């Protein structure tokens, strides 16, 4: 019976995590598609050869993500059309797998199930998850995180046992991560840190660093080849060395600006990491003073415990978690015009490792008084954090302009149009008087309407795009607003 007890605890913990994830994210599965997902549904490929061509071409938004964007959409749309729930299944499956990987990573680093459980729970209630679990449009974030963690776990096994198969898995995962999202370029640095911190030989730092550099050299070679191909040949997002050198005139919201703005983003990230709304995240419905105060209290407690553990206990897990957080965040810090909360999804793995480690240490310290006291304090602390975070996550899902805000606008536009016009004749022209609403983004410049009506033989014009209404035939239709009947 004693041997079965750990398994019973693990089963109960898995059940708890499933209940938490369902309550926070999965029960919202029936919501409509966000604007970005509508775009990717409309940009889906129609054959295997078209998809394979994406391996050597940029996607319609000028990113190189052949493994992530368009794949799920292209497979499911011919089967389920615009029914949202089937598209959520792969999203939730990968998110659950990532949560399990977080548990496995922390367990491998700390050797403690308690630290791993706390870390996985903390990771599951991060506000960044409101974005990554919302829609299939966030598949790049999910896939590159999945391969990033898997590659690190495999490399950690190689460091500890010199298992060549594990080393090969880490190389393959790096390639898959790069094919999912460009931000995976930081993985070699994370592996370098992994080697330096956990390699059992070479106690002197210079030799340890040299050995780590040699071990990660193949990863660095893959990175160089990728950068030459993606930036030099494909010209991702039209980045050029000349434009990067001209920091005074950013060419787009995704243009990296290296300066003091990075420090501001780093400061904001330390709030977002603990679900404290600031900057962009403050646009959602605000938390009351008590809730905001509790999140700040939790952050202060976590940082204080981190400082104590660094002084009094094993530093490796803390150093590794901190290195992970900042290395994984590095590609997003220069995006001073487009720094968004979900960029902390992968960095949050490192923070979760740190939080799991320090609160497990707190439990041990309090257990010297009494285990029931230690258990009560840990449970109450994280229950409060869960309660406040759940309100923040719910507000984000419902009101954020990238998520619920755009999904509601897309759904209302389509629903009202189909109510007024159940069918549209071929050659029809729709004109949206949307000067103050900018509906074009929500319906992918007419792509949503064409998918819903099953025809490409209609035209869509938007006032917000500078188009003028000039009916050329009897099938022209002016859609003034969701509350008013359209005019022919």
N, C-alpha and C positions, 0 to 999 in steps of 0.2 A: 504493500500500500504506500509506503514511503517513497518508492521509486516512481509511482504514478503521480505524486502530488505536483512536481514541477510541470508535468504535461498538463495537468488540470488547470494550473494557474495560467499557463500559456494559452490554453483554449478559452478561458474566461477573458483574458486580456484581448485576444483576437475578437471575441464577441463584443467586448466593450468598444473596440476601435471601429468595428463595422457599424455599431449603433451610433457612435459619434459622427462618423462620416455620413451616414444616411441622414441624420438630423441636420447637419450643417450644410450638406451639398446635394446628396442624392435625391432628397424629397422634392427638389426643384427641377427634376429631370424633364418635365413636360413643357418648360418655357420655350419660346421660339428662339430662332438663331440670332446671334449677335451680328452686327453689320459686317465684321471681318469674315465670319463664317459664311454669310450670304455671298460675299465676294468669292471665296474659295469654292463654294458649291457651283457658282456660275463659271468659274475658271477651271473646272475639272477636266481631266483628259478623257478621251473616248476610246482609246485602244492601248494595248500593251506597248506597241512601238512608240506611241506618243509619250507614254510615261517614261520609257527608257531614254527617250531623247532628253528628258529633264536632267539626266546625269551629266550632260555636257552643255546645258543651257540654264540661264537664270529663270526663275518663275516670274509671273506677271508683275510682282512687286519688286523685282530686281534683287531678290535674295537667292542664295544657292542652298536650297533645302529639299533636295529630291526625295528624301526618305519621309519627310514630315508633311509638308503641304501637298494637298490634292490627292494623296493616295487613298485615305479613308473615304473622302468625299466621292472620288471616282468609282470606288467599289460599291458603296452603299446607295448612291443616288438612283441608279437604274432599278434598284430593288425596292427602296422605301420612299423615294421621292423627297418631299418636304416634311415628312413626319419626324419630329426631332428626337424622340426617345432612342431609336436604334443607334443614332450617332453618339449618344452619351455612353453607350456600353463600353466601347474601347477606351474612352476617356477615363471612366471610373476604374476599369480593370488596370490600366497602367498606373493610375494614381495609387491604388491599393498596393500594387507591386512595388512602387517607389517607397511607400510607407514601410513595407516589409524590408526593403533594402536598407532604409535608415536604421531600423532595428538591428539588422545584421551587421551593419558598419559599426555602430556604437558598441555592439556586443564584441566584435572582433578587436576593437581598440581598447575598451575598458575591461573586458572579460566579466562584465556584470549584467545580469538580466534586468536588475532594477534600473540601472542607468539607461539601458536600451529601451525599456518600457517608458520611462519618463521622456526620453528624447523623442520616441515615436509619437507619443501623445502630444507633446509640445509642437512637433512638426505638423500634426494633423489639424491643429487649430490655428495655424498661421493665416492671417488675412490674405496673404498672397494666393492661398489655395482657392479663394473665391473666384479668382480669375482663371487659374489653370484647370479647374474642374468644371468651368461654366460651359465650355463648348469645344467642339473639335477644332476650332480655329486656333486653340492654344496647344495643339499637338506638338509643335516644335519644342515648346518649353518642357513638356512631359517627356518626350522621347530623348532629348539630349540629356536631361537630368537622369533618366533611367540608365542610359549607357555610361554616363559620367560616373555614377555611383558604382555600377557593376564593374567598370574598368578599374576603379580605385580599389575595390574589394579584391579583385583578381591580382592586382599589383601588390597589394599588402600581403597576400598569400605568397607571392613570389619572393618578396623581401624576407619573409619569415622562414620559408622552406626551400627557396630556390627551385620552385616547381616551374618547369619550362612551359607546360600547358597553360598554367595561370598567366604567365607572361604573354603568351600568344593571345589569350582572351583579352588581356588589357589593351593590346595593340588593335585587335579587331573592334573592340568597344570604342576606342578613340576614333577610328574611321567612321563608325556608325554615328557617333555623336556629332562629328563634323558634318555629316550628311543630313543631320537633323536641324542643327542651328549653329551659326557662326561663332557664338559665344563659347563653344566647346574648345576653342583655341587655348584656353587656360589650363586644360587638363595636364599637360606635361609639367607645368609649374606645381600643380597639386601633387603629382606623383613624385616630383623632386623633393617636395616637403615631406611626403610620406616616407621616402627612403631615408632622408636625413634624420627624421625623428625616430623611426622605428627599426632601422637596420641594427641588428645585434652586434655587428663587428665594428672595428675602427672607432674607438672611443674619442680619438682626437678629431675635432671638427673639420680641419682641412682635408684629411684623408676620407672622412665620411662624405663630404661634399663632392670630392673627386669621384668616388665610387658611385654616388647617386647620379652624377652627370653622365658617367659612362653607361649606367644602366638605363637611363631615360633617353639616350642618344637616338635610338630608333624612333621613339615618339617625336622627338624634335625634328627628325628627318621627315616624318610624315607631315608634321606641321609646316615645314618649309615648302614641301611639294604642294600642299593644300593652299598656302598663301599665294604661291606663284600662279597656281591654276585659277583660284577663285578671285583674287584681287588683280593679278597681272593679266590673265587671259580673259576671264569672264567679266571682270570689272564690276564686281558686286556693288550695288547702290551708286554706281558711277564714281566710286572713290578713286582718286588719283593722288600721287605724291604731291603734285602741284597744289591741288585743293587742300590736302591735309596741311601743307605748309602755310597756306593762307588762312590762319585761324580767325582773322577779323571779320570774315564774311562766310558764315555757315551756309552751305548750299541746301540743306534740308534739316528737318527735325532730327534725323538720325545721324547728322554730321557730328563727329567727335570733336569736342573743344577741350584742349588740355590747358587747364588753368585753375584759378581759385574756385570756379564753379564745381570742380570735382570735390573739393572739400565740403562745399555746401551739400552736395548729394550724399557724401559720406555721412554727414551729420544727420540728414533726413533719414537715411537708411537705418540708423541706430534707433530711430523712433518707429519706423515701419516694421522693423524686425520684432518689436514687442507689441505690434498691432496698435500703436499710438498714431492717430491720424494727424498728418502734417502735409503741407504743400498740396499736391494733387489729391491725396487721400482725404484731405479735410473738406473736399467738395461734397462728399456724401453727407447724409443726415448726421449731425453732430451727436456725440455722446454727452451724457450729463456729467456734471462735475465729479460725482462720486466714481463713475465708471472710468473717466479719464484719470482720476487720481489713483485708482487701483492699478491701472496699467503702468503708470509711472512708478508706483511702489514696487510692483513686480520687477520692473526693469532695474531699479536701484538695488533690490535684494539680489537679483541674479548677478549683477556686476560686482556687488560686494562679496558674494560667495566666490565668484571667480578669482578675485584678488586674494582671498584667504586661501583657497585651494592652491593657487600658484605658489604661495609662500610655504604652506604646511604639508602639501601632499604631492603625489605624482603629477608632474607638469605635462607629460606627453599628450594626454587627451586634450587638455586645455589649449596647448600650443597648436596642436593639429586642427582643432575646431576653429580657432581664431584664424589660422592660416587659410583654411578652406573658405571661410566667410569672405575674407578680403580678396583672395585670389579669384574666387568665382564671381565676385561683384565687380571686379576691375573693368571688364568690357563695358559695363553700363554707366560707370561713374562719369565719363566724358560727355554723356548725352544730356547736356544741361537743358535742352529744349524738349526732351522726350524721356525723362526719367520717371518710370512708372512702378507701382508697387509690386507687380508680378515679377519684376526683375530680381526680387529677393527670394524667389522660389528655390533655386539651387543654393545660393548662399545660406538660406535658412537651414540647410542640412548641417552645415558646420556649427551654426548657432545652437541647433538642437542637440548636437553632440556635447557642446559645452554645458548647456542647461541640464541635460541628463546627468552629466558627470558631477556637477557641483551640487545638485539637489540630492543625488545619491550620497554624496559626502555629508550633506546636512542630515540626512536620515540616519547615517551611521553615528554622527555626533549626538543626535537627540536620543538614539537608542540606548546610549549609555545611561540615560535617565530612565526611560521605559519605552519599549517598542510601540506600545499603544499611543504614546504621546507623539513619537516620531511619525507614525502612520497618520494620525489625525492632522498634524500640521501640514504634512505633504499633501494629503487629500484636500484639505480645506484651501490651501494656497492655490492649487491647480483648479479646484472647482470654481473659485472666484475668477480665475483667469479665463476659464472656459466660458463662464456665464457672460462676462463682459465681451469676450471675443466673439461669442455667438451673435450678440447684438450687432457688433461691428461688421461681421461677415454677412449677416442678413441684410443690413443696410446697403452694403456694397453690391451684393447680388441684385438687389431690387432697384437701386437708384444710379449706380455708376454708369456714366455715359458710354463706356466701352461695353458694358454688360447689359443689365436690364434696361437701361435707358435706350440703347440702340435697338435691342430686341423688341421692346414695346412699340417703338416707332415703326420698325419694319413690319411687325404683325398688324398694327393698326392701319398702315398704308395698304397692305395687301387685303386685309379683311374688308375694309370699307370699299375698296375698288371692286372686289368680287361681289359685294352686296349690291352695289349699283350696276355693275356690269358682269353678270354671270359668265358671259362669253364675249370674246372680242373677235371681230372679223380680221382676216388677214389684211395687212396694209394699214391697220389702224394706227393713229398717232395719239399718244397721251402727252398732255402738257400739264406739269405740276406747278401751280402757283405757290412756290415754297421759299420765297425770298427770305423769310424770317425763320424757317425751320430746317433748311438744308437737308431735304429728304433724299437727295441723290446718293449720299453715302449709305443710308439705311437700306435702300433697295438696289445697291450696286449698279447705279446708273441704268436701271431698267432690267437688270439681270434677274432679279427676284420675280418680277412680273412675267418675264418671258418663260422662266422655269415653271411658274404656277399655271400659266395658260398653255404651256406645252408648245410654244411656237417662237421662232426667231423673227417672224414676219410682222413684227409691230415695232414702232418707233416710240421712244420715250424722250421727252424734253423737259428740262427743269429751269425754272426762272432763276434759281440760285446759281446755275451754271452760265447765265447770261443768254440763254435761249429766249427767243421771242415767239409768242403764239400767233401763228398765221395759218389758219386752216386752209388746206389745199383740196380737201375732199370732204365728203359727208361723214367720213369715219374719224374725223378729228374730234378729240374729247379733251376738255379743259377740266382738270381736277383741282378745285380751289382749296378745299380743306376737308378734313375728315368729318366736319359737322355740316357741310353744305353739299347740296346736290350738284354734281358736275354738269357743265354746260357743253352741249354739242355745237 
